[in-house]
Each structure stands twice: as structure tokens, then as C-alpha cells.
């Protein structure tokens, strides 16, 4: 195997829970390959440098192995290597988020059923 579809590889490497989410991330420009926005069908090859943005943070990675099948996390971590600069930036962002939690006001009580419905409605559900 010399290449794999971008969405399949991202799913196999466990950056996204489903292939559909990986394809959507490609479509909206959260995946860059060699500085170019990547389409879901773009081919990934060993040695490619990818920039991946997901809920876990921003990752700058080098592809080490190819896989079309999703396996255990230990196997998925062997598919890529994250750059040192990327690791440092993600750790710094995590520390900043932790520091900002000190200033967030804590709620006085749990939300009531009415409050919960308003929260869901505000977030765009139902």
C-alpha cells in the first residue's frame, strides 16, 4: 500500500471518531497537507506533513505508517509522530485554559429542568 484516502487515515489514526467527521473536517478546511487544504479523497503517503485541527487541539504531524483500518489506540499512535513545537503549543494552550478556569464563575446550584431546556434551546438543539 503506497497511499490511503485522507479521511480513512485520519479515522484510523483516531483523530476523529467517524470517517464522516474526518471528511467534514477536510471539507471545512481543518486539515492541511503541505500547506494546502486537503480534500477527503486526497491521498496520504508516508512522510507527508499534516496540520490537523480538532477538539483535542492543533496537531502538526508527520505520517509514519499507513492504515485503512481503525485499531487500538496503541497501534494508532504508531501511525504518526507529532512535532515538538506542536506538543509545546498544545501544552501551553492547555495550561492557559486551566488558568482561565479560576476566573470563571461557579454556578450557585444545578440547573433546573426549565433552565436545562433553555440551555439546550440556546445551544441550537430542538
N, C-alpha and C positions, 0 to 999 in steps of 0.2 A: 504494500500500500504506500503510495507516494504522496497522496493528498486526501483530505476529508473536507466535507462541507463545513463552513464556519459554524452554523447553528448546531450541527451534530457534535462538533468538537467542544464547543462551549458547554453543552449539556453534559457530555461525557466527563469533562474536567470539573463539573459541579459548580460552575459559576452561576447557573440558573437551574431551577427545579424542573422545568419542562423545555422541550425544544421550541414550543410556541413562544415562550417568554424570551428565549435566546434569539429567535427570529425577529420578534418585536423590538428587542434592544438593538439589533442590527438596523432595522428599518428606521428607527428614530435617531440613529447616529450615536449610540453609546459605545459602539465597538469601532476601533480604528486599527487598521493594519498598515504598517509602514507609512503612517501619517494620512492615510486615505480612509474615509468612511467605508466600512465593509458591509456588503450585502449578505443575506443569509446563505446564498448559494456560492459565495466566494470560497475558493479552495485555500485550505490551511496546509502549510508544509512545515517540516521540521526546520527550525532556525528562524521562523517568522517572529517578528516582534509585534505584540498586540497591546493595545490600550483598552482596558475593559472598565466600564463604569457600571456598578450595580449597587444594591442596597448595602453591601459589605464595604464599599469604598471604591477608590480608584486603584486599579492594578495595572502595572506596566510589566508584562511578562514575555518570556521567550519560550516558544514551543519546543519541547524536547522530544516528545513522542506523539504518535497519532493513535486515535481510538474512535470507533463509531459506537461502542457500547459503553453504557454507564455502569461503573463498577463501584467497589467500596471506596471510601474517601482516601484510604492509604494509597490505592492504585491511582486515583485521580490526581493526587498531589505529585506523582512522578511524571505526569504529562507535561508539566511546565516548571519554569523557575522564575520567581519574581525578582526584579532588580532590587538592589539595596536601597536606592533612592526612593523607590515606591514603598518599600517597607517602612522607611523612616517617615515619609509623609503620612501614611495611614496611621502609624502610631501617634504622631503629633496631632492629627485630627481627632483621634480617639481621646487623647488627653484633654484637648480643648473642649470636647463635648462633655467630658466628665466634670471639668471645672465649671462649665456653664450650668450644670445641674444644681449647683449650690444656690444660684440666684433665681431658679425657677420656683414660683410659689407652690407650696403643697396644698392640695385641696383640704377643706375643713372636714369633709365627710365623703362617703361614697356617693356616686351619682344615683339619684332615684330612677325609677322606671321612666318617668317623664323626661328627666334630664338625659338619660341614655338615648331615648328616641330623638331628642333634639340634636344630640351629638352625631348620631347616625345620619340624620337628615342633613346636618351641616356639612358632613364629610362627603355627601353626594350619594349616599345609599338610599334606597327605597324612595 
